[in-house]
Amino acid sequence: MSHSRPVCYGAAMELFATAARGTEVALRDELREHRFRRVRADRGGVHFEGDLVEAGRACLESRVAVRVLARLAEHDAQGERALYDGVRAIDWRPWLTPRLTLAVSSVSRDSALTHTQFIAQKTKDAIVDSLRDALGARPSVDLQDADVRVFVHLVRDRATVYLDVSGESLHRRGWRARIGGAPLKETLAAALLRMSGWDRARPLCDPMCGSGTLAIEADLWARGVAPGILRDRFGFERWASHEAGAAARMAALRETARARVKDEGPTIEGSDVDGRVVDLARENARAASAHVSFAVAPLSSFRAPSGAFIVTNPPYGERLQPEERLYAEMGEVFGALAGRDVAILAGTPAIERAMPMRAVKSLPVWNGPIECRLLCYTVSGRTPR
Ligand SMILES: C[S@@+](CC[C@H](N)C(=O)[O-])C[C@H]1O[C@@H](n2cnc3c(N)ncnc32)[C@H](O)[C@@H]1O
């Protein structure tokens, strides 16, 4: 049996914002600061409540959320038939018409149906059959740039069907000029800044800045630039039922966000030994209208302004011997930064071993599939381990 609540503009819905593993609490705090309702952290994300425009506000304002999903229905799905029947029983007309395109993806845990591609295929079949019955024509599939994205979460043989409010993943802010090297996702960078305890007022430096993600996200956060402001539209703004009232509310939210931006922020600096990535960082900062100064410089010459906060993401797992040398250098350079705070995204325990001081916080966080630690130090200059 399908338990579905009508999802419409103005009606409160159960929403779920997804997050990188380890960043759920940062996302919970962020959504509470933005005054969303009934915010509760869970594995892989945060539950909250609101209507579709509130969900759109989360897409516009959340730096940490990866996607925002709206729960459409839930039903038993012990086998292929039950999955299909439950999805087909949903009224899809408010979201999809034969002129719009569709993509479905799924995850499965502790369930009889395990093959996620098969689950997605069956769900897609049920949606298009339901629409063909109702409207005499079916929408087509577009895996790259669908108008409507559907997620099916199958857990212990129960399927929850979600609509993806965000569309493209929210880490795509719209300012990354080119993909090069191994950039942090913008959403993860924003979570690390929050988890580091940086207060958005002290100067911030990243001496191994790569394409500048941490520094750019820091400036945008400090000056109140909404992370979704460069995105023309979010997923739900392409749905069949998107109407003038909701469009006007979204336009007003975007306008308010633009008006809130501060011209002045704290000093934000990035440097890297590799001139090519510094060029990329400058290009990204220009596209984001971020106020960051970048320089080509090795870590050995790094000088942090007094009272600065350092947040950085050193390389790991590529070239073992040079990395051991770099970690020893990090220990020397950071250990001498009395009066500063240092937060390091460490993908290997070798980094913590190389530090001469003890971490005040060591927080587990996943960079994609890699389990890392965010190591946070307050450097007094007097506390050898
Ligand atoms: C994992 S990447 C940082 C990625 C970055 N967070 C981003 O989002 O693009 C590590 C960076 O450390 C830099 N690096 C390595 N050794 C360095 C050194 N001795 N001094 C300064 N930068 C160094 C590399 O050039 C690389 O860009």
The ligand as an ORCA input file, in Angstrom:
! r2SCAN-3c Opt
* xyz 0 1
  C      44.885     17.954     -2.138
  S      45.500     19.342     -2.975
  C      44.505     20.677     -2.382
  C      43.223     20.769     -3.125
  C      42.440     21.995     -2.788
  N      41.874     21.921     -1.444
  C      41.339     22.248     -3.816
  O      40.165     22.249     -3.458
  O      41.666     22.380     -5.007
  C      47.036     19.620     -2.172
  C      47.817     20.796     -2.706
  O      49.022     20.913     -1.942
  C      49.990     21.500     -2.792
  N      51.343     21.287     -2.249
  C      52.060     20.144     -2.159
  N      53.249     20.366     -1.603
  C      53.330     21.696     -1.309
  C      54.304     22.546     -0.701
  N      55.467     22.063     -0.298
  N      54.006     23.856     -0.570
  C      52.821     24.359     -0.959
  N      51.857     23.597     -1.556
  C      52.098     22.283     -1.712
  C      49.769     20.817     -4.126
  O      50.306     21.578     -5.190
  C      48.243     20.686     -4.161
  O      47.669     21.733     -4.906
*
